[in-house]
Amino acid sequence: MTDNSSVQGASDRQHARKRILVRRNGPYEPEPGIAIVDHLGVPVAAEAPVRLCRCGQSQTKPFCDGSHVARGFTDARDPRRVPDKLEVYAGQQAHVFDNRGTCAHSGFCTDRLNSVFHLGEEPFVAPSGARLDDLINAVRGCPSGALGIGIGPARDANLSDVSRPPQIEVSKDGPYRVTGDVELVDEDGVPVAQNAGASQEHVSLCRCGASLNKPFCSGMHWNVGFHDPVPDPFPDPLREPTLFEWAGGYPALLDMTRIFYSRYVPEDPLLGPLFAEMSPDHPERVAAWLSEVFGGPRLYTERYGGYRRMVSQHIGKEIRPEQRALWATYMVQSADDAGLPSDPEFRAAFVAYIEWGSRIAVENSGADAKPPPNMPVPRWWWVCNATPAARRSAIAGDAQAANETGVALPGPDEAVQFEQHIRPLFRPMDRSSMLFALDLWKEQDVARHSRQILARLEAGTMPCDGAWPAEQVALFARWTNGLNPPA
């Protein structure tokens, strides 16, 4: 028998889908109600109507400034694109589906589950190489929607996709990552054709203008060296990134909490009962809390109610010390699994909060506890002086000490080259301390702010652990003057 209520429900959901209009040879125009966030998950302010650049040339990225007209941008698909072919890999637990013609080459699958997804090898997928929950997480984490999973030989949307509000993430130097069952339509309202097996819930859309599979991303942003504008004005080199920024923002923290609650909690006899009645969006709530605590936007306060709401979730739970210890252990392990930064500075601050916060939770959950309800959400910071630029790594090798041991200086008549003469001046430590804003090992980034960098080098305020020798400052000045000759 047919479940008419289910059919009607599916029809209602289809009718209620938000849309993104894909203008012919022009921008994307999302409907109101589709959130736009940056790669950290921070909302991007946008005035209606929103027009998102997809030619890659706008000077107001991610928004369109009409550059596609001057450039003569065309959105025709390239005949050199990877063919549309759905591959099915049968495993002991499930079938995994993959279409290389849809892949955006973000590397999430190969980086995070390389026991299943084999970079540069055939077969690409070994579906019996991991637990079912890890397979599901990997498929759901594929931003292009190229991957799918099913217990039988058909893609199961309930396993492959998750229910999320409609959102567009402007990834760093990469595509728009669209989630939340958003429909793409052309100017006539006709749905944009997708490859076989592609997810209807999440896709990656090209914004570099060079994709071979427009409007979908084909990974060409790597080939053409597509970059977002460097923040302006030039940031203070002494500014310390927040833990939120260093971690990778809300998406990275959400990846961690999803792993924690899907991989470690269900099978643990101590933690399983404690979280047996948690809401389906509990991982999102914990990720929002950690984002706010680590210096990010007020995601938890605005979405769920702030400190009072958090405290209410612990009252009367009577969390035992051994449960707390396991929670902390598994959370740290989940940070490893999700690929959060492993440098000592970040982990010192991260583990310190996990210990502090979980012990507060135990205290607040006691039978007779009366926690104050109106405390502010804590804002966690780096531990003492353990910040990303506070020390030289013991394993970085000679490259890190480049400006202490000297670099090859060009002759008086020799042209100053970035790769040969300028890049070696910046140590990994210098680069890491600035990656939240620009990359000191990329000529385009350094050239764009060469005057500001030079001013700080001459003032002795950059790098933060000691001024450059005079001959190196002079070398950088010579390169800068070559970029900006006097009038």
N, C-alpha and C positions, 0 to 999 in steps of 0.2 A: 504493500500500500504506500501511497505517496503522502509525505508529511506536508500538507499545504501551508501550515504555519511556517515551516522552514523555508519553503519556496518563496512565500511572501516576504519573509524576513530578508532573504538574499536580494529580492527585488528592491526592497526599501533601501538596503545598504548601497546597492548599485546606484539608485537614484540620488542618494545623498552624498555621493562622492564629490570631493572638491576637485577642481580642474586647474590645469596649467595650459594656457593657450600658447602653442608654439607658432610664432609668426613666421611666415615664409621668408627665408633669408633675413630674418630679424630676431628680436629678442624673445625671451620667455615672459609671459604675463600671467603670474599666479593670481587666482581669485583671492579676495579678502578671506581671512580665516586660516590661511596657511602660514604658520610661523616661519620666520627666517632667522637662522642663528649662524654664528661663525663656527670655526672648527673646534672651539672650546665649549660650544653649547651656549654661548652668551647671545641673547637676542640682538639682532641688527636692526637699528632704527630705519624705517622706510616710510616714505610718504606715498599714499595712494594716488594714482594707480602705480603699482610696482612693475617695472620693466627691468629684467635681469639680462645682462650682457651675455652673449654666447659667441661673439666673433673674436673675443680675446683681446681686443684693441682699446676698449673703453678706458678713459682716464679717470673714471669714477667707479671702478670695479667695487662691488659686483653689479652695479647698476649701469644700464645702457645710457650712452651719451650720443648715440647716433653714428658711432664710428663704423658700424657695419655698412652704412650707405657709402661713405667715402672709400672704404676698402673694397667695395664690391663683393661683400661676403655672400657665399652661396652655401646652402645647407644640403646640397645633393650628396648622397652617399657615394663613397669612393669604391670603384670596382676592385680595388686591392684589399678591401676589408676581409677579415677572417670569415669564412663561410658560416652560414646559419645551419648548425648541425648539433642536434641534441644527442649527447652520449649518455648511456645508462650503465652504471656500474653496480652489479649485484654483490651484496655482502651478506654476512651471516645474520646481521641484525636488521639491515635496511638496504634499500636501493638509493644510491646517490646519483643525481642528475647534474649534468654540466654542459653548458653551451659556451665554447670558447669564443664564438662570435658575439657574445654578450659581455664577456669579461672586460673590466676596466683596469685590471692589473694593479689593484690596490695592495695586493700581497697579504691581505688579512688571513686568508686560509693557509697559505704556505708558511707564513711566519708563526702562526699560532697553533697549527695542528699539522706539523710536517710529517707525522707518522701516517697521515692519510693523503695529504696533498703534496705531491712531489714536484718541486720546481725543476723544469728542464728534463724531466724523465717521463718515460712511458711505461705503464699507464700512469696518467696524471693522478688518478684517484685510486686509493686502496681502501675501500669502504669498511673493511674488517680491521683496520689499524687503530681503532679507538673505540671508546665506550659510546653508546647511543646518545647520551646527553651531550657529550663533546661534539659528536657529529652534528646534532641539531643546533648547538650554539654556533658552530662554524658556518653552517648553512645560513642561519639567520643573520650572522654577522657579515655576510658577503654583500657589500654595498651596491653592486651592480644588479643583483638578482639573477646572476648566471647559474647559481647553484640551487638545487632543490633536493628534497629527501622524501621518501615514502617507505612504509613498511612493505608494500607490494610494489609491482612494476609501474606505478603511476605516482606522479608528484602529489604529495599531500600538503595542501596549503595550510592546514592547521599545524603541521609540524614545521614547515619551511618558513612560515611568516609569523609575525607577531602583530597584535592589535595595538596600534599607536596613533596618536593624534597626527594630523597632516603637518609635515614640517619639511623645510628645505635647509640643509646644512651646506654652507659655503666652505668646502674643505680647503685646507691650506695648500695653495699652489696646485689645486686639482679640481675635480668636477663638483657639480651640485649633487649632493646625495639626498634624494627625495624619499621620504618614508611616510607611511600612513595611508596607503591605498588611495593615492592621488592619480587621477586620470589625465593623460596627455591627449590633447585634441588639436587638430589643425584649425585654420581660419573658417572652415565650413562646419566645425563641430564634429568632425569625423575622428574617431580614436586613432592615434598614431600606432602603426603596426609595430609589434615587438617580435623578437625572435622566438623560436620554439622553446617552451619551458621556462620563459622569463617570468619572474615574480610580478604579480600585479600590485604588490604592497610596497616594494622598494626598488628604485632604479637609480643609476648614476647618469647625469646629463652633462654633456660636454659644455665647457665654458672657455676652452682655449681656442676654439675655432678650427682646430686641426683634426678632429676625430674623423676616422674613416667610416664611422657608423652613426653619423648624425641622425637624430639629436642626441643619441646615447654616447657615452664616453667609451673610447676604445684604448685609452692609455696613452694617447699621443702627446698629452701634456708633458710626459717625461721626455719624449723625443725633441720637442720644440723648445724645451726650457721655459715653460710657462711659469710666471711668478706673479703673486699679488703685489700691489704697491707696498713699499716699506713704510711703516707708520711715520707720520710727520707731525710735529717736529721731531728731530733726531732725539731719541731717548737718552736720558742721563745714563752714562755707562756705569755709574755707581748704583743705579736702581736695581733692587733685588726682585726677581720674579716671585710671584706668589706660589705657594705650594700647589694651588689649583692650576696655574699656568704650567708649572714644571711637570705635574702629573699627566698633563694632556687634556685637562678640562673634564667636563661632565661626561663626554663619550667614553673616555678611558676609565673613569670611576664607575660608570654604569657597566662596562664590560667586566670589571672586577666583581661587582656585586652580583651580577647575573651568574658568573662562574661560582661564586661562593654559595648562593642559594640553590643552584641546580646540581652542583657537583658534590659539595661537602655536607650540606645540612640534611638532605632527605635520608641518607643512609646512616647517620650517626645516632646512636641510641640516646645520647645525652641532649643533642641539639634538636633532633627531629621533633620530639614532643613540644619543645619550647616554641617552635615556629609552625606547628601543624595548622594553625588557623590564620596564618598571615594572609594578607590580601594579595591578589595576583601581581599588583604593581609594587610590592614591597621592595624589590631591588631598585626600582626607580626612586623610591622615597629615601632609601639609605644613600644612594648616589647623590641625590639633591642635598641631603644633609651634609655629606662630606664636602661637596662643592662649596657650600656656604661657609662651612667651618674653615676650609683651607684658603679662604680669601677670594672666592668667586662671587658671582651674583647671588642675590637672596632667593635662590630657587626654592628652598624648603619653606621658608617663611611665606612666600607669595603663593605657593601651590598647596601647602598642607597646614600652615598655621603656626609655624615657629616653635620656640622652645616649649611652650605649654603643651603643644601637640606631642612633641617628642617625649616629654616626661610622662604624659598620660599613657603612652604605650608600654611603660615599664612598671607602673604602679600595680602592686599586688602580684607580680610575676614570681617573686621570690627566687630570683636567679641565683644559682649556687656557684661558689668559687670555681669548681671544676668546669661548669658550663662556660663561665666567663673565660677561663684559660683556653678552652677549646675554640671558642669564638675568635679570640685574638690570634691564635695559632693559624686557624684556617683562613682568616682574613689576610694575614701576611702571605700565606701560601697563594691565595687567590691573586694578590698583587703581583707575585712572580708569574703566575699563569697568564695573567692579562698583559704582561709586558710593561708594567709601570716602571718608572726609572729605578735602577738598582744602585745608584751612586750612594755612598755612605751618608751624604748630607741629607738627601731626600728621605732615605730610610730611617735615619735617626729621628726626624720630625714625624714621619708617618707612624712609626711604631710607638713613639712617645704618645701620640694622640690616641691610638688604638688602646694602649694600656690605660691611659688616664680616663678616656671616655667610657670604656667598658667597666672600669671600677666604679665610676659615678653611677652607671646603670645598675650595678649590683646594689649599691647603697640606696638608690631611689626605689628599688623593687622590693625592699624589705617589708615584712608584714606590718610593722608599726611606723614605716617611713612617712614623713610629711614633707616632700621636697618643695621648695619655693617655686611657685608656678610661673613667675614673671621675670625670670632671669633672661638676659640676652643670649642669643646663640653665640657660643664661644668662637673666637677667631684665632686659629692656630698659626704659628709662624715657624721659621727655621729655629733650630735648637742652638741657643747661645750664638757662637760665631761660626757655626757649621753651615755655611751658605755655599752655593755652587762655585763662587770665585774665591773662596777663602784659602785654598791650598793648591799645591801642585800634586797631581796624581803620581803615585809611585810606579804605575804601570804604563804611563803614557809614552815612555821612551824619549829618545833624543829630540823628537819633533817638538815636544812641549817646551824644551829649553832653548828654542831657536834664538830668541833675542838675548839670551845670556851667552851663548857660545858663538854668536855671530852668523851672518848670512853672506852669501856671495854678493858683493857690491859691484854694480856695473861700472865700466870705465866712463870717463868724462863725456865721450862721444857716443856711448852705447845707449840705445833706447831702454828705458825702464819697463820691464815686463811684469804684469801682475803675477802670473803663475811662478815665474822664476825668482822675482825679487821682493814682491810685496806680500803675497800670501804667506811665505815662511815666517814673516815677522809676527803673525798672529798665532799664538799657541792654542792647542785644544781648550785649555782653561779659559782663554779670552773668548774663543768662539762660543763655548758652552754658556758663558755668562750672558751672552747677547742674543742667543738663538730665539728667545721669545719675541725679538723685534726684527733682527736682520742676521744675515749669515756673513761673518767676516772672511769666510773662505770663498765667497762668490764675488767675482769682479763687479757685476752689475750693482750689487748691494753696496759695496764699499765705494764705488765710483759715485753713486748717487749722493752719498753723504761724506765725501772725501774732505770737504772744507770743515765740516763740524768735527770729524775725527781728528784732523790736523790741529784744530784749535785746542782740543783736549790733550793731544800728545805734547804740544808745545807748552801747555800749562802744567804738564806732569800729573794730570788726573786720570789718565788712561794709559795703561791698565791700572787696576786699583791696587796692585801689590808692588808697584815701583815703576818709576819713569823709564822710558827707553833711553839708550845711549844717544848722544847727540847726532852721531853719524846715521843712525837709523831714522831719527826724526827728519833729518835732512833728506834722506832717501825718499821717505814718504812725501815730503813737501815737493820734491822734484817730480815725482809721479803725478801728484795732484795738480801741479802747475802745468804739466803736460796735458792734462784733461781740460783744464780751464785756463788757457793762455791769456795773459793780460791784453786788454783791448788796445 
